[in-house]
Amino acid sequence: MGFRRARFVLAAAALGALFATGAARAEPTAADRETARSLMSEARELREKGHMQDALKRFKAADDIMRVPTTGLELARTQASMGLLLEARDTIANIRKLPSSPSDPEPFKEARAKAEELDNSLETRIPALTIVVQGAAEGETPTIVVDGSQLAAAVAGLPRRVNAGRHTVVVRTPTTQGERTVDVKEGERKDVEVTLSAASKTLEVTPPLGETPPAQAEHPSEPSEATSHGPTALTFVGIAAGGAGLVLGAVTGLLSMSKTSSLKTECPRSVCTSANALSDRSSAYTLATVSDIGFVVAGVGAAVAITTLVVGHESSAAPAGQSAPEAPAEGQPAPQSRLRIVPWIGLGSAGVTGVF
């Protein structure tokens, strides 16, 4: 019995020390009090000038520091003047929770009385919305979300206190959903009827707390311009150049080989002494060079033609709203391309000419 009593005494002492420490920490310092006085003075000036948001921020900071009836009253007054009626009543409720005693200074007593008067006036100013759901299937419990906050199932169909202004109501079930936006004035009581219909992918609904929002439907991408891999003018240029280069390379190569073969007789041991032999050797070298150039042109032309077919190009289909090119009249020949590439070979020389 003595052991239990001793343990009880120790526990009570520990709790007393804990509460005493909490009270000591809650007591504002001289710097805190001076800061709060400065914030209150600035806030009153800002409120008189109409800078309500800045004033509200300073009143809130001062009340967080001091937690006394006078700072709470000024905060509640500012909230009420800004239409934050629910927040103002919540601030007044915090004032009531503050401990009072007969030794409180007179400003504290006056602040409590004025806070009660303000609370009574707010009671009739706060509007309410009653959500009426139509079209819910039997056995389904609708989920109701007002301004992004989900209502508890127990308050469905009962008045919900809100601030004056515009509010969005979303109701959904596993198979249906509906949405309404409503404007309400101070003191107004309004029924908001939400009719449910089949769920639409485009309707944006705030999910209930704890649920993952549904994936948004992707918008179809704009149709891209068609790409054609058919031949173009550049393709035909590449084919023509390749063919001409091939012919040029083959012909001049054969001529060079012929000249080189005859030089074996004219120039024994690769030493040419006659003027005719020297001329033939020069011609053989020139023809060999032209042959090499011809084969290079053939390769480039083939590469150009293949690239245009593989890479492709934008289709020439007429855009919407424009008519397609007119077909040639009956009996008239279709327009022909005027591009021609002609290889030529001369004595000791060769080349390619183009005609447009």
Stockholm file with secondary structure:
# STOCKHOLM 1.0

chainA/1-356         MGFRRARFVLAAAALGALFATGAARAEPTAADRETARSLMSEARELREKGHMQDALKRFKAADDIMRVPTTGLELARTQASMGLLLEARDTIANIRKLPSSPSDPEPFKEARAKAEELDNSLETRIPALTIVVQGAAEGETPTIVVDGSQLAAAVAGLPRRVNAGRHTVVVRTPTTQGERTVDVKEGERKDVEVTLSAASKTLEVTPPLGETPPAQAEHPSEPSEATSHGPTALTFVGIAAGGAGLVLGAVTGLLSMSKTSSLKTECPRSVCTSANALSDRSSAYTLATVSDIGFVVAGVGAAVAITTLVVGHESSAAPAGQSAPEAPAEGQPAPQSRLRIVPWIGLGSAGVTGVF
#=GR chainA/1-356 SS CHHHHHHHHHHHHHHHHHHHHHHHHHSCCHHHHHHHHHHHHHHHHHHHTTCHHHHHHHHHHHHHHHCCHHHHHHHHHHHHHTTCHHHHHHHHHHHHHSCCCTTSCHHHHHHHHHHHHHHHHHHHHCCEEEEEEESCCTTCCCEEEETTEECCGGGTTSCEECCSEEEEEEEECSSEEEEEEEEECTTCEEEEEEECEECCTTCCCCCCTTCCCCCCCCCCCCCCCCEECSCCHHHHHHHHHHHHHHHHHHHHHHHHHHHHHHHHHHSGGGCCCSHHHHHHHHHHHHHHHHHHHHHHHHHHHHHHHHHHHHHCEECCCCCTTSCCCCCCCTTSCCCCCCCEEEEEEETTEEEEEEEC
#=GC SS_cons         CHHHHHHHHHHHHHHHHHHHHHHHHHSCCHHHHHHHHHHHHHHHHHHHTTCHHHHHHHHHHHHHHHCCHHHHHHHHHHHHHTTCHHHHHHHHHHHHHSCCCTTSCHHHHHHHHHHHHHHHHHHHHCCEEEEEEESCCTTCCCEEEETTEECCGGGTTSCEECCSEEEEEEEECSSEEEEEEEEECTTCEEEEEEECEECCTTCCCCCCTTCCCCCCCCCCCCCCCCEECSCCHHHHHHHHHHHHHHHHHHHHHHHHHHHHHHHHHHSGGGCCCSHHHHHHHHHHHHHHHHHHHHHHHHHHHHHHHHHHHHHCEECCCCCTTSCCCCCCCTTSCCCCCCCEEEEEEETTEEEEEEEC
//
